[in-house]
């Protein structure tokens, strides 16, 4: 009898299935190929610190960009990666490359992180995951971006892509810099 009561109690405690509100949104962007050689999405709008919209496509229309998606201001591995990128800003500039970072942090939190770390590159906000989804790096279980790094050539060709499978899975700065060879 106790077994039946225990089973009845356990069955009633079973959690209800919760539908992912983003399940209708594809988890990868067909514009960004799984293998390098694709092109950047036609629109990648994010928020600046002041809340204004910024279309990132304007950046790679004019120059090469290293686009880094990070998990948030609370993430120690993200902070380490952003600091390392910042320490090599002269190396990126020498290769005519701009670094840009994007997370789901609020514009205010992204700005505070930029100030705290003394970052010399732009840090943007994508709280609704619109651009993060277009790049195929949304983690809907946590509503943040997966750690990811892309190299986008002037004009939008994607020539390097690394999407981390874990918080620590990120390319080194040297690995990214090695991808910045000038096309012949």
C-alpha positions in Angstrom: 0.0 0.0 0.0 2.8 2.4 0.9 4.4 1.7 -2.5 1.2 2.7 -4.3 0.9 5.9 -2.3 4.5 6.7 -3.0 4.1 6.1 -6.7 0.9 8.3 -6.8 2.7 11.1 -5.0 5.7 10.9 -7.3 3.5 10.8 -10.4 1.7 13.9 -9.3 5.1 15.7 -8.7 6.2 15.2 -12.3 6.9 18.6 -13.8 4.8 19.9 -16.7 6.5 20.1 -20.0 7.3 23.8 -20.8 7.5 24.9 -24.4 10.5 26.9 -25.4 9.2 30.3 -26.6 12.0 30.4 -29.2 11.3 26.9 -30.5 9.9 28.4 -33.8 13.2 30.2 -34.3 15.9 28.2 -36.1 19.0 27.6 -33.9 21.3 28.1 -36.8 21.3 30.8 -39.5 21.4 29.4 -43.1 23.3 32.6 -44.0 26.2 31.5 -41.8 27.5 28.3 -43.1 28.6 25.5 -40.8 31.9 25.5 -42.6 33.8 28.8 -43.2 33.0 30.4 -46.5 29.5 31.8 -45.8 28.5 35.4 -45.5 27.5 37.5 -42.6 23.7 38.1 -42.1 22.3 41.0 -44.0 21.2 42.7 -40.8 22.8 42.5 -37.4 21.2 45.2 -35.3 22.3 45.6 -31.6 22.0 48.3 -29.0 24.7 50.7 -28.0 25.3 51.9 -24.4 22.9 54.9 -25.0 20.2 52.6 -26.2 20.5 53.5 -29.9 20.4 50.9 -32.6 23.6 50.0 -34.3 23.7 47.9 -37.5 26.9 45.9 -37.4 26.8 45.3 -41.1 28.1 48.9 -41.5 31.3 47.8 -39.7 32.2 45.0 -42.1 31.1 47.0 -45.1 34.2 49.2 -44.4 36.7 46.9 -42.7 37.5 43.5 -41.4 35.9 42.6 -38.0 36.4 40.1 -35.3 32.9 39.6 -33.9 32.9 38.0 -30.4 29.7 36.8 -28.8 30.1 36.5 -25.0 27.8 35.1 -22.3 27.6 38.2 -20.1 29.3 40.5 -17.7 29.0 37.8 -14.9 31.1 35.3 -16.8 34.8 35.0 -15.7 35.9 33.3 -18.9 34.3 36.0 -21.0 36.1 38.7 -19.0 39.4 36.8 -19.5 38.8 36.6 -23.3 37.7 40.3 -23.6 40.8 41.4 -21.6 43.1 39.3 -23.8 41.5 40.8 -27.0 42.0 44.3 -25.5 45.6 43.7 -24.7 46.2 42.9 -28.4 44.4 45.9 -29.8 47.5 47.2 -31.5 48.0 43.8 -33.2 44.4 43.9 -34.5 44.9 47.5 -35.6 48.1 46.6 -37.5 46.0 44.0 -39.4 43.3 46.6 -40.2 40.8 44.8 -38.0 38.2 46.0 -35.5 37.0 43.9 -32.6 33.3 44.0 -31.5 31.7 42.2 -28.6 28.0 41.3 -28.2 26.0 39.7 -25.4 22.5 39.7 -24.0 23.6 42.1 -21.2 21.5 45.2 -20.9 23.2 48.2 -22.6 23.9 49.6 -19.2 25.6 46.3 -18.0 27.6 46.1 -21.3 28.8 49.7 -20.8 29.7 49.0 -17.2 31.8 46.0 -18.3 33.5 48.1 -20.9 34.4 50.7 -18.3 35.4 48.2 -15.7 37.8 46.4 -18.0 38.9 49.5 -19.9 38.0 48.0 -23.2 39.0 50.0 -26.2 36.6 48.3 -28.6 32.8 48.5 -28.8 30.6 46.3 -26.6 27.0 46.0 -27.6 23.7 44.5 -26.3 21.3 42.1 -27.9 18.8 41.4 -25.1 16.2 39.9 -27.4 18.7 37.5 -29.1 17.7 38.8 -32.6 21.3 39.1 -33.9 22.6 36.3 -31.7 20.0 34.0 -33.3 20.9 35.2 -36.8 24.5 34.1 -36.2 23.4 30.7 -34.9 24.9 31.1 -31.4 21.8 31.5 -29.2 21.5 29.3 -26.1 17.8 29.3 -25.5 18.1 27.2 -22.3 19.8 30.2 -20.6 18.8 33.1 -23.0 22.4 34.0 -23.6 24.9 33.7 -26.4 27.2 30.7 -26.7 30.8 31.8 -26.7 31.6 32.4 -30.3 34.2 34.2 -32.5 33.9 35.1 -36.2 36.2 36.8 -38.5 34.3 38.8 -41.1 36.2 40.2 -44.1 35.4 43.6 -45.6 32.2 43.0 -47.6 30.8 40.3 -45.3 32.7 37.0 -46.1 33.1 34.8 -43.0 36.6 33.4 -43.0 36.8 32.1 -39.4 34.3 30.7 -37.0 34.6 29.1 -33.6 31.4 28.4 -31.6 32.3 27.1 -28.1 30.8 24.0 -26.7 31.4 25.1 -23.2 32.2 28.3 -21.2 35.9 27.7 -21.6 35.9 26.7 -25.3 37.2 29.8 -27.0 39.9 30.5 -29.5 43.1 32.1 -28.2 44.0 35.6 -29.3 46.9 34.1 -31.2 44.6 31.7 -33.1 42.4 34.7 -34.0 45.3 36.8 -35.1 46.6 34.0 -37.3 43.3 34.1 -39.2 43.9 37.8 -40.2 46.1 37.3 -43.2 45.5 39.7 -46.0 43.9 38.1 -49.0 46.1 37.9 -52.1 
